[in-house]
Amino acid sequence: MQLLAVSKNRTAAELAAAAACGQRCFGESYLQEALAKQTALADADLEWHFIGPIQSNKTRQIAEHFDWVHSIDRLKIAERLNAQRPEQLPPLNVCLQVKLSAEPSKSGASIDNLTALAAAVQGLSRLRLRGLMALPAAVVDFERQRQPFRQLYALYSTLNSNGYQLDTLSMGMSNDLEAAIAEGSTLVRIGTAIFGPRSNPST
Ligand SMILES: *Cc1c(COP(=O)(O)O)cnc(C)c1O
C-alpha cells in the first residue's frame, strides 16, 4: 500500500514537515502552485504526482516536472505528454482516470473507451502505463463507497488478464480510504487526513 500525500493548497513548509516524517510522494492538482513548491523543495528527494485535470497547454511542464500522472483521460493528452517527456528522464508513470457510473459529471475516460485508450497509451514509449485511477462521488455509507471501487478493481483485473501488467490502483481519499483498501487499492491519495482541513474545501 502506497500513501500519496495530497498537498494541493498546502505550503512548502507543510510539505517539508511531512517529508521530515519520512513522506516522499506528494500529489498536486494545480501546476503553477506545484512548480513553486518543487523549486522550494528541490533539495529533498521527493516524488511528484500530478492528480488534477489536465489542459493541453499544461502538458509540457507536467512532462518535464513530474514522476507520475494519475489523471489521463484522453489520448490527446497522453500523446502530448509522450512527445514532451524529456529524453534524459525515465518514462513518465501514468494511470488512466476512469469515469465510473457513480460519477456522471467528473472527468475521466468512459468505461466504453477504456480498452482502446489503454491499448493506445501502452504503445507510447515515453509513458509507462501503471494503472487506473478514479474519484467517485463522496458518499457516507461504507457499502455504497465500496461499489465504485469494486468496479474499478474489476476493470483493472480485466486489463491484466488481457496481457497488461498494471500494478497501481489509485483509489481512496480521506473519507473513503477504508472502503478503497477493502476493494484492493494499492495507492491511497490522502490530503485532509494528513494535513487537516483545506482552507478552501471545494478544491
Ligand atoms: C484533493 C484530492 C484528493 C485528497 O482529498 P482528501 O479528501 O483531502 O483526502 C485526492 N485525490 C484527488 C484527485 C484530489 O483532487
The ligand as an SDF file (V2000), in Angstrom:
LIG
                    3D

 15 15  0  0  0  0  0  0  0  0999 V2000
   -7.9460   16.6940   -3.2340 C   0  0  0  0  0  0  0  0  0  0  0  0
   -7.7990   15.3460   -3.8170 C   0  0  0  0  0  0  0  0  0  0  0  0
   -7.5370   14.2260   -3.0170 C   0  0  0  0  0  0  0  0  0  0  0  0
   -7.4380   14.2800   -1.4940 C   0  0  0  0  0  0  0  0  0  0  0  0
   -8.6520   14.5600   -0.9110 O   0  0  0  0  0  0  0  0  0  0  0  0
   -8.8320   14.4960    0.7060 P   0  0  0  0  0  0  0  0  0  0  0  0
  -10.2930   14.3630    0.8650 O   0  0  0  0  0  0  0  0  0  0  0  0
   -8.3040   15.7990    1.2250 O   0  0  0  0  0  0  0  0  0  0  0  0
   -8.0660   13.3470    1.2190 O   0  0  0  0  0  0  0  0  0  0  0  0
   -7.3480   13.0030   -3.6500 C   0  0  0  0  0  0  0  0  0  0  0  0
   -7.4090   12.8690   -4.9890 N   0  0  0  0  0  0  0  0  0  0  0  0
   -7.6570   13.9170   -5.7930 C   0  0  0  0  0  0  0  0  0  0  0  0
   -7.7100   13.6930   -7.2560 C   0  0  0  0  0  0  0  0  0  0  0  0
   -7.8690   15.1760   -5.2380 C   0  0  0  0  0  0  0  0  0  0  0  0
   -8.1240   16.2090   -6.0610 O   0  0  0  0  0  0  0  0  0  0  0  0
  1  2  1  0
  2  3  1  0
  2 14  2  0
  3  4  1  0
  3 10  2  0
  4  5  1  0
  5  6  1  0
  6  7  2  0
  6  8  1  0
  6  9  1  0
 10 11  1  0
 11 12  2  0
 12 13  1  0
 12 14  1  0
 14 15  1  0
M  END
$$$$
